[in-house]
Amino acid sequence: MLSLNNIFDTIEMIDKQHLDIRTITMGISLLDVICEDEKRCCDKIYDKITRQAEHLVKTGEDIESEFGIPIVHKRISVTPMSLVAGSTAAGSYVPFATAMDKAAKACGVNFIGGFSALVQKGFTSGDRKLIASIPEALACTDYVCSSVNVGSTRAGINMDAVAEMGRVIKKTAHLTADREGLGCAKLVVFCNAVEDNPFMAGAFHGVGEADSVINVGVSGPGVVYHALQGCKGQPFDVVAETIKKTAFQITRMGQMVAAEASRRLNVPFGIVDLSLAPTPAVGDSVARILEEMGLEICGTHGTTAALALLNDAVKKGGVMASSHVGGLSGAFIPVSEDEGMIAAALDGTLTLEKLEAMTCVCSVGLDMIAVPGTTAAETISAIIADEAAIGMVNSKTTAVRIIPVEGKKVGDMIEMGGLLGSAPVMPVHEKSSADFIARGGRIPAPLQSLKN
C-alpha cells in the first residue's frame, strides 16, 4: 500500500519536477497481413494498425485525466517492415511507409516505428529495398520512424551495412534539408537492438512478441536531480541509494499506468522501460544530474564515472519496482533533447569523443547529434562503426542518431521543436576514414559471443 506521504511525493514530482510517462507504445505484429500483392498488403497494414490501436490515444488521455499523470506521447511500433514488404515484388517500400503514416494519423498517435531492417549478419533482398527506401520514406511522411540494426554481439558487425547507412543518412539529410535534416532525427542505427523498446526512433515490434502488446516508457531526470539536492557532499553510496529509491518510485508509477492501459485496451502488458529520458525543458536534464554529483560541467573528467553510477542505480531501483522491466532502461544522453547537454556542448566541454566514452555506460549511444553538412558519408559510417563496436564487445545496445545539416557549420544552432529540441552543430575529425569503410565485409563477433 502507498502511504499518504508517497502520494504527496508523487504529486510533487509531477507538479514541480517534470515527472511524466513519456510514452505508451502499442506494439503490433504485422506477420499475419503478409501477402504478395503490394497494394493489398498496404491496405491490410493500414486496416490492422487502425483496428488494433483505435482506442490507444483515447485510453491514454482518459488515464492521464483520471490519475493526474501526464502522458506525453502515444505511439505505435510494428513488425520490421522489411519482413512484411519482402513478400511483395515492390521495387520501393515507400508505399509501405505511407500506409504506416496514414494509419498513425488515423489513430492520432505521435509517432509510428518499425520501418526497420535487421541486417547484423547479412542482407535479404527486402532489407536492401527497405534501406534504399529510407531517405524518401522519411522525407514524404510525418510520423514514420526508421531503424536498422547493423551489428550484434552474436553476429559481429556488417560493415557493408555500416557503409550504406552513412550514405543513407546523408541522402536523408539532403531530402529534408528544408527542415534542417529532420528526417535524420527519425532514423537510428543500432547494434544489439531490442525487440520491446517503446522509445522512438528505434521502436519496432520484435518477432518474438505477442500479436499486440503495451509497452510504457517513463521519464524523470528532474525528479532524480531534485532528490540529489538533498545529499550534497555525501559519499557515492548515499548518492546511489538515493537514485535507487527515486527510480523505484518512478517505475511504480509506470507499472501502474501500463497495467491500467493494458486492462482497458485488453492488450497484454509488455514492459516498463525505466530510462531517464530528458526534455529540452530546464530542470529535466540528465546532464544536470551528473553536475549535481559534483562536476562543474557535463563532459569534464569524471563524467563517465558519474553516468555509470546513475545508469546502474536507475536499473537497480527499477527492477525492484516491476517484474517486467525491459526496453533500454537506464539513462539517455540525447544532446538536442537535454538543455544541460546543449549548454555543455556550446561550452566546448562536451565533445563527440566524450559522448562516445559515455555511451560505454549509458543506455544507448550517440543520440541527436548535429554535425556539419559537409561531413562525409564515410565519416558518418566510421562513427557508426565505432559505436557498434562498443555495443558488440560490451554486449549492450548502442546506437547512432546523427544529423548532418546542410548549410550549417560548427557552432551554428538547429531547431527541430517539441521533444526533439535544438542542438549546436558539433565538430567531427577532418581526417578521412574512407579507406577503412571501403573494405566492407564483416567484423567478426567477439569471443564473448560463444556462450552456448
C-alpha positions as CSV (number, residue, x, y, z in Angstrom):
1,M,0.0,0.0,0.0
2,L,1.1,3.5,-0.7
3,S,1.3,5.8,2.3
4,L,-0.1,9.3,2.2
5,N,3.5,10.7,2.1
6,N,4.2,8.5,-1.0
7,I,1.1,10.0,-2.7
8,F,2.1,13.6,-1.8
9,D,5.7,12.9,-3.0
10,T,4.4,11.7,-6.4
11,I,2.1,14.8,-6.8
12,E,5.1,17.0,-6.0
13,M,7.2,15.1,-8.6
14,I,4.5,15.6,-11.3
15,D,3.8,19.3,-10.5
16,K,7.3,20.6,-9.9
17,Q,9.9,18.1,-11.1
18,H,8.8,17.2,-14.6
19,L,7.8,13.6,-13.8
20,D,5.7,12.1,-16.6
21,I,5.0,9.0,-18.6
22,R,7.0,9.7,-21.8
23,T,5.1,7.2,-23.9
24,I,2.5,4.5,-24.1
25,T,3.6,2.5,-27.1
26,M,1.4,-0.3,-28.6
27,G,3.4,-2.9,-30.4
28,I,1.5,-4.6,-33.3
29,S,2.5,-7.7,-35.2
30,L,2.0,-7.5,-38.9
31,L,3.1,-11.0,-39.7
32,D,-0.5,-12.1,-40.3
33,V,-1.0,-9.4,-43.0
34,I,1.8,-10.5,-45.3
35,C,0.7,-11.2,-48.8
36,E,2.2,-11.0,-52.3
37,D,0.2,-8.1,-53.7
38,E,1.7,-4.8,-52.8
39,K,-1.5,-2.7,-52.7
40,R,-3.4,-5.4,-50.8
41,C,-0.6,-5.7,-48.3
42,C,-0.5,-1.9,-47.7
43,D,-4.3,-1.9,-47.2
44,K,-4.0,-4.8,-44.7
45,I,-1.3,-3.0,-42.8
46,Y,-3.5,0.1,-42.5
47,D,-6.5,-1.9,-41.5
48,K,-4.7,-3.9,-38.8
49,I,-3.0,-0.9,-37.2
50,T,-6.1,1.2,-37.1
51,R,-8.2,-1.7,-35.8
52,Q,-5.7,-2.6,-33.0
53,A,-4.8,1.0,-32.0
54,E,-8.2,2.6,-32.5
55,H,-8.7,3.4,-28.8
56,L,-5.0,3.9,-27.8
57,V,-5.0,7.7,-27.7
58,K,-8.4,8.0,-26.0
59,T,-7.3,5.4,-23.4
60,G,-4.1,7.3,-22.7
61,E,-6.0,10.6,-22.4
62,D,-8.5,9.0,-20.0
63,I,-5.8,7.6,-17.8
64,E,-4.0,11.0,-17.8
65,S,-7.2,12.8,-16.8
66,E,-8.3,10.3,-14.1
67,F,-4.9,9.7,-12.5
68,G,-3.4,13.2,-13.0
69,I,-0.3,11.7,-14.6
70,P,1.0,13.4,-17.7
71,I,1.3,11.0,-20.7
72,V,3.4,12.9,-23.2
73,H,3.2,10.7,-26.3
74,K,1.1,7.8,-27.6
75,R,3.0,5.7,-30.1
76,I,2.8,2.6,-32.2
77,S,5.5,0.1,-33.2
78,V,5.2,-2.6,-35.8
79,T,7.0,-5.7,-37.1
80,P,10.1,-4.6,-39.1
81,M,8.8,-3.6,-42.4
82,S,11.5,-5.4,-44.4
83,L,9.9,-8.7,-43.2
84,V,6.4,-7.6,-44.2
85,A,7.1,-5.9,-47.5
86,G,9.7,-8.5,-48.5
87,S,6.8,-10.9,-49.6
88,T,5.9,-8.5,-52.4
89,A,7.6,-7.7,-55.7
90,A,7.6,-4.0,-54.9
91,G,10.7,-2.1,-56.1
92,S,10.4,0.6,-53.5
93,Y,9.0,0.3,-49.9
94,V,7.9,4.0,-49.8
95,P,4.2,3.0,-50.2
96,F,4.5,0.8,-47.1
97,A,5.9,3.8,-45.1
98,T,3.0,5.9,-46.5
99,A,0.5,3.3,-45.3
100,M,2.1,3.4,-41.8
101,D,1.9,7.2,-41.8
102,K,-1.7,7.2,-42.9
103,A,-2.6,4.7,-40.1
104,A,-0.7,6.8,-37.5
105,K,-2.7,9.9,-38.5
106,A,-6.0,8.0,-38.4
107,C,-5.2,6.7,-34.8
108,G,-4.0,10.2,-33.7
109,V,-0.6,8.9,-32.4
110,N,2.6,11.0,-32.2
111,F,5.0,8.5,-34.0
112,I,5.0,5.1,-35.5
113,G,8.1,3.0,-35.6
114,G,9.1,-0.1,-37.5
115,F,10.2,1.0,-40.9
116,S,13.2,-1.2,-40.0
117,A,15.6,-3.9,-41.1
118,L,17.8,-6.3,-39.1
119,V,21.0,-6.8,-41.1
120,Q,23.6,-7.6,-38.5
121,K,24.8,-10.7,-40.4
122,G,23.7,-10.0,-43.9
123,F,21.0,-8.7,-46.3
124,T,17.9,-10.1,-47.8
125,S,16.5,-8.5,-50.9
126,G,13.8,-7.0,-48.7
127,D,16.4,-5.5,-46.4
128,R,18.2,-3.9,-49.3
129,K,15.0,-2.4,-50.7
130,L,13.9,-1.0,-47.3
131,I,17.3,0.6,-46.7
132,A,17.3,2.2,-50.1
133,S,13.8,3.5,-49.5
134,I,14.6,5.2,-46.1
135,P,15.5,8.7,-47.4
136,E,12.4,9.1,-49.5
137,A,10.2,7.4,-46.9
138,L,11.3,9.8,-44.1
139,A,11.0,12.8,-46.4
140,C,7.5,12.2,-47.5
141,T,5.9,11.0,-44.2
142,D,5.3,12.9,-40.9
143,Y,5.2,10.3,-38.2
144,V,7.2,7.3,-39.5
145,C,10.4,6.4,-37.7
146,S,13.1,4.1,-39.1
147,S,15.8,1.9,-37.6
148,V,18.5,-0.5,-38.9
149,N,20.4,-3.0,-36.8
150,V,23.9,-3.4,-38.3
151,G,25.6,-5.5,-35.6
152,S,25.3,-7.7,-32.5
153,T,27.5,-9.5,-30.0
154,R,26.5,-12.8,-31.5
155,A,26.9,-11.9,-35.2
156,G,29.6,-9.2,-35.3
157,I,29.3,-6.0,-37.4
158,N,28.0,-5.9,-41.0
159,M,30.4,-3.3,-42.4
160,D,28.7,-3.3,-45.8
161,A,25.5,-2.1,-43.9
162,V,27.5,0.4,-41.9
163,A,28.9,1.9,-45.2
164,E,25.5,2.0,-46.7
165,M,23.9,3.7,-43.7
166,G,26.4,6.6,-43.9
167,R,25.2,7.2,-47.5
168,V,21.5,6.8,-46.4
169,I,21.9,9.3,-43.6
170,K,23.5,11.9,-46.0
171,K,20.7,11.4,-48.5
172,T,18.0,11.7,-45.8
173,A,19.6,14.9,-44.7
174,H,19.6,16.2,-48.2
175,L,15.9,15.4,-48.9
176,T,14.9,17.1,-45.6
177,A,17.3,20.0,-45.8
178,D,14.5,22.5,-45.8
179,R,13.7,21.2,-42.3
180,E,17.3,21.1,-41.0
181,G,17.7,17.4,-41.7
182,L,14.6,16.4,-39.7
183,G,14.4,13.1,-41.4
184,C,17.7,12.0,-39.7
185,A,16.1,12.7,-36.3
186,K,13.7,9.8,-37.2
187,L,16.4,7.4,-38.2
188,V,18.6,5.4,-35.8
189,V,21.3,2.8,-36.5
190,F,21.6,0.1,-33.8
191,C,23.9,-2.6,-32.6
192,N,22.1,-5.2,-30.4
193,A,18.7,-3.7,-31.0
194,V,16.0,-4.8,-28.5
195,E,12.5,-6.0,-29.6
196,D,10.5,-4.2,-26.9
197,N,11.7,-0.7,-27.0
198,P,8.9,1.9,-26.6
199,F,11.1,4.9,-27.5
200,M,11.5,6.4,-30.9
201,A,13.1,6.5,-33.3
202,G,14.2,2.9,-32.6
203,A,11.0,1.2,-31.7
204,F,9.9,-1.9,-33.6
205,H,7.8,-4.9,-32.6
206,G,10.0,-8.0,-32.5
207,V,9.0,-11.3,-34.0
208,G,9.2,-12.9,-30.5
209,E,6.5,-10.6,-29.2
210,A,2.7,-11.2,-28.8
211,D,0.3,-10.2,-31.5
212,S,-0.1,-6.9,-29.7
213,V,1.4,-5.5,-26.5
214,I,1.5,-2.4,-24.4
215,N,5.0,-1.0,-23.5
216,V,5.4,2.1,-21.4
217,G,8.4,4.4,-21.2
218,V,8.8,6.5,-18.1
219,S,10.9,9.6,-17.5
220,G,12.0,11.6,-14.5
221,P,15.5,13.3,-14.7
222,G,14.1,16.3,-12.9
223,V,12.9,14.0,-10.0
224,V,16.4,12.4,-9.6
225,Y,18.1,15.8,-9.8
226,H,15.8,17.2,-7.1
227,A,16.4,14.1,-4.9
228,L,20.2,14.5,-5.2
229,Q,20.0,18.1,-3.9
230,G,19.2,16.6,-0.5
231,C,22.5,14.7,-0.3
232,K,25.1,17.3,-1.1
233,G,28.6,16.3,0.0
234,Q,27.5,12.8,0.8
235,P,29.6,9.8,-0.3
236,F,28.6,8.0,-3.5
237,D,27.0,5.1,-1.6
238,V,24.4,7.6,-0.4
239,V,24.0,9.0,-3.9
240,A,23.4,5.6,-5.4
241,E,20.8,4.7,-2.7
242,T,19.0,8.0,-3.3
243,I,18.8,7.3,-7.0
244,K,17.6,3.7,-6.5
245,K,14.8,4.8,-4.2
246,T,13.7,7.5,-6.6
247,A,13.9,5.2,-9.6
248,F,11.7,2.7,-7.7
249,Q,9.0,5.3,-7.1
250,I,9.1,6.4,-10.8
251,T,8.9,2.9,-12.1
252,R,6.0,2.0,-9.8
253,M,4.0,4.8,-11.4
254,G,4.9,3.5,-14.8
255,Q,3.9,0.0,-13.8
256,M,0.5,1.3,-12.7
257,V,-0.1,3.2,-15.9
258,A,1.0,0.2,-18.0
259,A,-1.2,-2.2,-16.2
260,E,-4.2,0.1,-16.4
261,A,-3.7,0.7,-20.1
262,S,-3.3,-3.0,-20.7
263,R,-6.6,-3.7,-18.9
264,R,-8.6,-1.0,-20.6
265,L,-7.3,-1.9,-24.1
266,N,-7.5,-5.7,-23.5
267,V,-3.9,-6.0,-24.7
268,P,-1.1,-7.8,-22.8
269,F,1.2,-5.7,-20.7
270,G,4.8,-6.0,-22.1
271,I,7.4,-4.0,-20.3
272,V,8.2,-0.8,-18.5
273,D,11.3,0.9,-19.9
274,L,12.6,3.0,-16.9
275,S,15.0,5.1,-18.9
276,L,15.6,8.6,-17.7
277,A,14.5,10.4,-20.9
278,P,15.3,14.2,-20.7
279,T,13.5,17.0,-22.5
280,P,14.7,20.5,-23.6
281,A,12.9,22.0,-20.5
282,V,15.1,23.5,-17.8
283,G,15.1,21.1,-14.8
284,D,14.6,17.9,-16.8
285,S,18.2,17.1,-17.7
286,V,20.4,14.1,-17.3
287,A,23.5,16.4,-17.6
288,R,22.3,18.4,-14.6
289,I,22.1,15.2,-12.6
290,L,25.7,14.5,-13.3
291,E,26.7,18.1,-12.4
292,E,24.8,17.7,-9.1
293,M,27.2,14.9,-8.3
294,G,30.0,17.5,-8.3
295,L,31.0,18.1,-11.8
296,E,31.4,21.7,-12.8
297,I,30.0,20.9,-16.3
298,C,28.9,17.8,-18.0
299,G,31.8,16.4,-20.2
300,T,34.6,17.2,-17.8
301,H,36.7,14.5,-16.3
302,G,34.6,12.2,-14.1
303,T,31.5,12.4,-16.3
304,T,31.7,8.8,-17.4
305,A,32.0,7.5,-13.8
306,A,29.1,9.7,-12.7
307,L,26.9,8.4,-15.6
308,A,27.9,4.8,-14.8
309,L,26.7,5.2,-11.3
310,L,23.4,6.8,-12.4
311,N,22.7,4.2,-15.0
312,D,23.3,1.3,-12.6
313,A,21.3,2.8,-9.7
314,V,18.3,3.5,-12.0
315,K,18.3,-0.1,-13.2
316,K,18.6,-1.5,-9.6
317,G,15.8,0.7,-8.4
318,G,13.6,-0.1,-11.3
319,V,13.9,-3.9,-11.2
320,M,12.6,-3.9,-7.6
321,A,9.5,-1.9,-8.7
322,S,8.4,-4.1,-11.7
323,S,8.9,-7.7,-12.7
324,H,8.6,-6.6,-16.4
325,V,11.4,-4.1,-16.9
326,G,12.7,-4.1,-20.5
327,G,13.4,-2.0,-23.4
328,L,16.6,0.0,-23.0
329,S,16.2,1.1,-19.3
330,G,18.9,3.4,-17.9
331,A,19.8,7.0,-18.8
332,F,19.6,8.6,-22.3
333,I,22.1,11.3,-23.4
334,P,20.4,12.9,-26.5
335,V,22.2,16.2,-27.0
336,S,19.4,18.1,-28.6
337,E,16.8,16.9,-26.1
338,D,18.7,17.8,-22.9
339,E,19.2,21.5,-22.0
340,G,22.3,20.6,-19.9
341,M,23.9,18.7,-22.7
342,I,23.2,21.6,-25.1
343,A,24.9,24.0,-22.6
344,A,27.9,21.7,-22.2
345,A,28.3,21.3,-26.0
346,L,28.1,25.0,-26.5
347,D,30.8,25.5,-23.8
348,G,33.0,23.1,-25.7
349,T,33.5,20.7,-22.8
350,L,31.1,18.1,-24.1
351,T,32.6,16.7,-27.3
352,L,31.8,13.9,-29.7
353,E,34.7,11.9,-28.3
354,K,33.5,12.3,-24.7
355,L,30.0,11.4,-25.7
356,E,31.3,8.2,-27.2
357,A,33.1,7.3,-24.0
358,M,29.9,8.0,-22.1
359,T,28.0,5.5,-24.3
360,C,30.0,2.7,-22.9
361,V,28.0,3.0,-19.7
362,C,24.7,4.6,-20.7
363,S,21.5,3.1,-22.1
364,V,22.0,3.7,-25.8
365,G,24.6,5.8,-27.7
366,L,25.3,8.9,-29.7
367,D,21.9,10.4,-29.9
368,M,20.5,13.5,-31.6
369,I,23.9,15.0,-32.5
370,A,24.1,17.6,-35.2
371,V,27.3,17.8,-37.3
372,P,28.3,20.0,-40.3
373,G,26.5,19.3,-43.6
374,T,29.9,18.8,-45.2
375,T,30.6,15.7,-43.1
376,A,31.5,12.8,-45.5
377,A,29.3,9.8,-45.6
378,E,32.4,7.7,-44.8
379,T,33.0,9.7,-41.6
380,I,29.4,9.1,-40.5
381,S,29.8,5.4,-41.3
382,A,33.0,5.3,-39.2
383,I,31.2,6.9,-36.3
384,I,28.5,4.2,-36.6
385,A,31.2,1.5,-36.7
386,D,32.9,2.8,-33.5
387,E,29.6,2.9,-31.7
388,A,28.6,-0.6,-32.9
389,A,32.0,-1.9,-31.7
390,I,31.3,-0.6,-28.2
391,G,27.9,-2.4,-28.2
392,M,29.3,-5.6,-29.7
393,V,32.2,-6.0,-27.3
394,N,30.2,-4.9,-24.2
395,S,27.1,-7.0,-25.0
396,K,24.9,-3.8,-24.8
397,T,22.6,-1.8,-27.0
398,T,24.3,1.1,-28.7
399,A,23.0,3.4,-31.4
400,V,23.7,6.4,-33.6
401,R,21.2,9.1,-34.4
402,I,23.3,11.8,-36.2
403,I,22.1,14.8,-38.3
404,P,24.4,16.2,-40.9
405,V,22.7,19.6,-41.5
406,E,23.3,21.1,-45.0
407,G,24.4,24.7,-44.9
408,K,25.4,24.6,-41.2
409,K,28.9,24.8,-39.7
410,V,30.4,24.1,-36.3
411,G,28.8,26.4,-33.7
412,D,25.5,27.0,-35.6
413,M,22.3,26.0,-33.9
414,I,19.5,23.9,-35.4
415,E,15.9,24.0,-34.2
416,M,13.6,20.9,-34.5
417,G,11.0,21.8,-31.9
418,G,9.0,19.7,-29.5
419,L,10.8,16.9,-27.7
420,L,13.4,16.9,-30.4
421,G,14.7,20.3,-29.2
422,S,17.6,22.2,-30.6
423,A,21.3,21.4,-31.0
424,P,24.6,23.0,-31.6
425,V,26.5,21.7,-34.6
426,M,29.5,19.8,-33.2
427,P,32.8,19.2,-34.8
428,V,34.0,15.9,-36.2
429,H,37.5,14.8,-37.1
430,E,38.6,16.0,-40.5
431,K,41.0,13.1,-41.3
432,S,39.4,10.6,-43.6
433,S,38.1,7.1,-42.7
434,A,37.2,6.3,-46.3
435,D,39.7,3.5,-46.9
436,F,38.7,1.8,-43.7
437,I,35.0,1.9,-44.6
438,A,35.7,0.8,-48.2
439,R,37.0,-2.6,-47.0
440,G,33.4,-3.9,-46.4
441,G,32.8,-7.4,-45.2
442,R,32.0,-8.3,-41.6
443,I,33.9,-7.6,-38.4
444,P,33.8,-11.0,-36.7
445,A,31.8,-11.5,-33.4
446,P,34.0,-11.2,-30.3
447,L,34.9,-14.2,-28.2
448,Q,32.2,-13.5,-25.6
449,S,29.6,-14.4,-28.3
450,L,30.4,-18.1,-27.7
451,K,28.2,-18.5,-24.7
452,N,26.4,-21.8,-25.5
